[in-house]
Amino acid sequence: MGKKIKIIMPCNEANHVCDKTQYKNATLWEKIILNLHLIYCKVCRKYSKNNSQLTKIIYKAHIECLDKECKEKMKQELDKAIKETPIN
């Protein structure tokens, strides 16, 4: 039996696909279904618009994330500080 094609997407899934699209992880099919959903859902259109604006603002700010080694070192230092803190 063939696979049933799903063209109606609930809002929570649309928001998830919107997030995936922002990070270029959504498939072509997900993008198509998302755009169909956005035609009739005003709330998700607003979410998508806000998501796009946030992406542009972050990109323009040239924000750089910490590398994995630095994050791990910070985590170890935090864990050590927590262990050394006396509990009242």
C-alpha positions in Angstrom: 0.0 0.0 0.0 1.3 3.5 -0.9 2.3 6.2 1.5 -0.4 8.8 2.3 0.6 12.3 1.4 0.1 14.7 4.2 -0.6 18.3 3.2 -2.2 19.7 6.4 0.3 20.7 9.0 -0.6 21.5 12.7 0.7 24.8 14.0 3.2 23.2 16.4 4.8 21.3 13.5 4.7 24.4 11.3 6.7 26.3 13.9 9.2 23.5 14.2 9.6 23.4 10.4 10.0 27.2 10.5 12.8 26.8 12.9 14.4 24.1 10.8 14.1 26.4 7.7 15.9 29.2 9.7 18.9 26.9 10.2 18.7 25.4 6.6 17.7 22.0 7.9 14.2 21.7 6.4 13.5 19.5 3.3 11.9 20.9 0.2 8.7 19.0 1.0 8.6 20.5 4.5 9.1 24.0 3.1 6.2 23.5 0.6 3.8 22.2 3.3 4.9 25.1 5.6 4.2 27.7 2.9 0.7 26.1 2.3 0.1 26.3 6.1 1.2 30.0 6.2 -1.3 30.9 3.5 -4.2 30.2 5.9 -2.6 30.7 9.4 -2.1 34.2 10.5 -0.5 33.2 13.8 2.2 31.1 12.1 2.8 33.8 9.5 3.6 36.2 12.4 5.9 33.5 14.0 7.7 33.0 10.7 8.1 36.8 10.2 9.5 37.2 13.7 11.8 34.3 13.2 13.2 35.8 10.0 13.7 39.2 11.7 15.5 37.6 14.6 17.8 35.7 12.2 18.6 38.9 10.3 19.4 40.8 13.5 21.7 38.1 14.8 23.5 37.9 11.5 24.0 41.7 11.3 25.3 41.7 14.9 28.1 39.3 13.9 27.6 37.2 17.0 30.2 34.5 17.5 29.6 31.4 19.6 32.1 29.8 21.9 33.9 26.8 20.5 33.2 23.3 22.0 36.5 23.3 24.0 35.8 26.6 25.7 32.2 25.5 26.6 33.5 22.3 28.1 36.1 24.2 30.1 33.5 26.6 31.4 31.2 23.7 32.4 34.0 22.0 34.3 34.8 25.2 36.1 31.1 25.7 37.0 30.8 22.1 38.2 33.9 22.6 40.4 32.6 25.9 41.8 29.2 24.2 42.6 31.0 21.3 44.5 33.1 23.8 46.5 30.1 26.0 47.5 29.0 25.1 51.1 25.3 24.2 51.5 23.7 26.0 54.4 
